[in-house]
Amino acid sequence: MHKTEIRVQWFDTDRENIVFYGNYFRFFQTGEDDFLRVAGVSRDLVKSKFNVDFTRVEAECHYKRPVKYDEVIQVETRAAFEDEYFLTFFFRVFRKEQQELAAEGKVRTACINLGSFRIVKIPDEVRTMLENVTNWLQEGRETK
C-alpha cells in the first residue's frame, strides 16, 4: 500500500470547513500520481514513448467520516490489473491523527491510444514497471 499525506486546504472545503465531496477525487489523483512516481511511470514518458494514456472509465467514492480544514489525511493507494487493457486504482483516505477511515473508492482506467482514442493493450514496459511496484507493495512493504 502506497501512502501519501495531504494537508486539507481551505479551498478543499465547503462553508462548514468540511471537505467538499468532489475533492476526494482530487485526493485520489494525488495518491495515484505518487504511486506512479514510485513505480517510475511518468505520464509524459508514457505519452511520448508509447503514445498512450490512461483514461478514466469509472470512479466511485464512499464517504465514512467528515474531514475538516487543516487536517492531515493519508491516502493509501494500490493498483490491480483487470486484464491487458484496464488498470484499477483503489484508495482509502484516513484522518491521519485519529487513524480513522474517512473515505474509500476506486478509479478504473483504460489504456488508450492518443491518436485513435481506442482502447489498446498496456505497453509491456509500463505493465512491468507497475507490476514490480504492485508486487513489492503486496509483499507488505510500504512507500511514502
N, C-alpha and C positions, 0 to 999 in steps of 0.2 A: 504494500500500500504506500503510495507516494503521498507525502504531506506537504501542504502549502499553507502558510499563515498569512492572513489578511486582516488589517485593522479596518473596521467599518467606518466609512467616511460619512460626513453629513449628507452629501448628495446621494448616498445609498438608501437614505431613509425617507419615510413619509412624515406627515405633520406631527405624529406622535413619537418621532425618533426611533421607529421600528423599521427594520429593513423592508423596503418595498419588495413585494413578491417576485417581480420580474428580475430583480438584481441577483437573485440566486443563480440565474443562468450566466450572468457575468462572472460570478464566483466560480462556477463550473468551468467556464472558459479559461480563467486564470489557472485553475488546477490542471486542466488539460494541457495548456501551453507549457507549464512547468514539467509535467510528465513527459511530454515530447522532447523538451530540452534535455532532460536526464537521459532519454533514450538516444540522444544525438540526432534526432529528426528535426531538421529545420524546415519550416514551411516554405521558405524561399528556395532551399535546395530541392525539395520535392517538386516544386513548381518548375524551376529552371531545368533540372536534370531529367525529370520524367514527364513533365507537362501534365501532372495530375494534382488533385487536391481532394480533401475530404469534406464533403458537403453534408449538412445535417438533413436527415430524413425523418427523425423522430426525436422528441425531447419530452421529458416529464420531470416533475418535482413534487415531492410530498413533504409538506411542512409539518413540523413536530412542535417546535418551541420558537417563540419570538427572539430575535437578536436585535440589540439596540445600538445606537450610535456610540462609537469609540470602543466597542468591544472587539476583542481579537477572536477571530474564528480560525478554525483549522479545517481545510478542505482535504479530505482523503480521496485519492483518485486511483482507480485501477482500470485496466482495459482488457477486453476479450475479443478475439476474432470470432465472428459468426461463421464466416466462410472466407473464400478468396476475395470477396468484394466488400464486405461490411466489417466495420470495427465499432464496437460499442464501448463507451466510457461510462463508468459507474462512479458516483460521487456520494460522499457523506460529509455534511457540514456540522462541525461541533462548535459550541461555545467553549472556547479553549479553557478558560479559567474553571468553569464548572464541569468540564468534560461531559457536557450534555448534548445529545443529538438534537440539532435544530432543523435539519432538512436532509433528505436523501433523494437522489434522482439518477437519471441516465440520459445520455445523448447517443443516439445511434447514427453512425456516419456511413456514407458510401464513398468509395474511391471513384472519382470521375475524371475523364479526360477533359482537359480545359479547352480543347479545340472543338470537340463534338458535344460536350456536356453529357456524354453517355457513361453509364457505369462500366468500369473496367476492373481488371484484377489489380490488387495492391501489388506494386513492384516488389520483386523478391528481396531486393536490398533493404527496402523500407520495412517489409514484413519481418525480416531477420532482426533488424535493429529493435523493433517493437517487441518481438518475441523474447529477445535477450533480456530487456529490462523487465518485461512481464514475468518471465521465469525467475529472474533474480528476486523480484518482489514476492513471488509466490513461495520462495524458499524461506520467507519470514523476515527478510531484510526490509528495512525502511529507508526512504530517502527524504531529504528535506531540502 
